[in-house]
Amino acid sequence: MEFDSNKPIYLQIADAICNRILQGELKEEDRIPSVREYGAQIGVNPNTVARTYDTLTDQGVIYNKRGIGFFVAENAAATIRKEAKGKFLKEDLPNFAEKARLLDITKEEIIKLLF
């Protein structure tokens, strides 16, 4: 996994896990690798993975079955979509719209590219 130096690694790992859930690679109740396993797979410190798992647990995306491991939570994809949609509408879309205005990109050009 390649990391961007502008964003904390634990959040990048969380995004990657969320993307796998949204793409259907990980489904509800699927077990995800242990902190140590995943750290070894992607070449990061297990403490970083633990922080990722804590964040995803707090968001309701995964949960821990004590002594067994971490699993994808029920309705994880819906939870991720709701959070991402809110962020997109509040942060990303206004930035995109402003940049489009500055560059004189028309609605028609945007619609043509999107559809």
C-alpha positions as CSV (number, residue, x, y, z in Angstrom):
1,M,0.0,0.0,0.0
2,E,1.3,3.4,-0.9
3,F,0.7,6.3,1.5
4,D,0.2,10.0,1.0
5,S,2.3,12.2,3.3
6,N,-0.5,14.7,3.6
7,K,-2.9,12.5,5.5
8,P,-2.3,10.3,8.6
9,I,-1.6,6.7,7.7
10,Y,-4.2,5.3,10.0
11,L,-6.9,7.3,8.2
12,Q,-5.6,6.2,4.8
13,I,-5.8,2.6,6.0
14,A,-9.4,3.2,7.2
15,D,-10.3,4.6,3.8
16,A,-8.9,1.6,2.1
17,I,-10.9,-0.8,4.3
18,C,-14.0,1.3,3.7
19,N,-13.5,1.2,0.0
20,R,-13.2,-2.6,0.1
21,I,-16.5,-2.7,1.9
22,L,-18.2,-0.4,-0.6
23,Q,-16.8,-2.4,-3.5
24,G,-18.1,-5.6,-2.0
25,E,-14.8,-7.2,-1.3
26,L,-15.6,-7.3,2.4
27,K,-19.2,-8.1,3.3
28,E,-21.1,-7.9,6.6
29,E,-19.8,-10.3,9.2
30,D,-16.6,-11.0,7.2
31,R,-13.6,-11.3,9.5
32,I,-10.8,-8.9,8.8
33,P,-7.2,-9.6,9.5
34,S,-5.9,-9.2,13.0
35,V,-3.9,-6.0,13.8
36,R,-0.6,-7.9,13.5
37,E,-1.6,-9.7,10.3
38,Y,-2.8,-6.5,8.6
39,G,0.2,-4.6,9.8
40,A,2.5,-7.2,8.3
41,Q,0.5,-7.3,5.0
42,I,0.7,-3.6,4.4
43,G,4.1,-2.9,6.1
44,V,3.0,-0.7,8.9
45,N,3.4,-0.8,12.7
46,P,0.6,-2.8,14.4
47,N,-0.1,0.2,16.6
48,T,-1.1,2.2,13.5
49,V,-3.5,-0.6,12.4
50,A,-4.9,-0.7,16.0
51,R,-5.6,3.0,15.8
52,T,-7.4,2.4,12.4
53,Y,-9.5,-0.4,13.9
54,D,-10.4,1.8,16.9
55,T,-11.5,4.6,14.5
56,L,-13.6,2.2,12.4
57,T,-15.1,0.6,15.6
58,D,-16.1,4.1,16.9
59,Q,-17.7,4.8,13.5
60,G,-19.7,1.5,13.6
61,V,-18.0,0.1,10.5
62,I,-16.3,-2.9,12.3
63,Y,-16.6,-4.6,15.7
64,N,-14.5,-6.8,17.8
65,K,-15.5,-10.2,19.0
66,R,-13.3,-10.5,22.0
67,G,-10.8,-13.4,21.5
68,I,-11.9,-14.0,17.9
69,G,-11.1,-10.9,16.0
70,F,-12.6,-8.0,14.1
71,F,-15.6,-8.3,11.8
72,V,-17.4,-6.0,9.3
73,A,-20.5,-4.6,11.1
74,E,-24.0,-5.0,9.9
75,N,-25.0,-2.1,7.6
76,A,-21.3,-1.0,7.4
77,A,-21.7,0.0,3.8
78,A,-24.7,2.2,4.6
79,T,-22.8,3.8,7.5
80,I,-19.8,4.5,5.3
81,R,-21.9,6.0,2.5
82,K,-23.8,8.2,4.9
83,E,-20.6,9.6,6.4
84,A,-18.8,10.0,3.0
85,K,-21.9,11.6,1.4
86,G,-22.0,14.2,4.2
87,K,-18.3,15.0,3.8
88,F,-18.6,15.2,0.0
89,L,-21.6,17.6,0.1
90,K,-20.1,19.8,2.8
91,E,-16.4,19.9,1.8
92,D,-15.6,18.3,-1.6
93,L,-18.5,19.6,-3.7
94,P,-18.2,23.2,-2.7
95,N,-14.4,23.1,-3.4
96,F,-15.1,21.5,-6.8
97,A,-17.8,24.1,-7.6
98,E,-15.5,27.0,-6.7
99,K,-12.7,25.6,-8.8
100,A,-15.1,25.0,-11.8
101,R,-16.3,28.7,-11.5
102,L,-12.7,29.9,-11.4
103,L,-11.8,27.9,-14.5
104,D,-15.0,28.9,-16.3
105,I,-16.1,25.3,-16.7
106,T,-19.8,25.2,-17.6
107,K,-22.5,23.0,-16.2
108,E,-22.9,21.4,-19.6
109,E,-19.2,20.5,-19.7
110,I,-19.4,18.9,-16.2
111,I,-22.6,17.0,-17.1
112,K,-21.1,15.7,-20.3
113,L,-18.1,14.4,-18.3
114,L,-20.2,12.8,-15.6
115,F,-22.8,11.1,-17.8
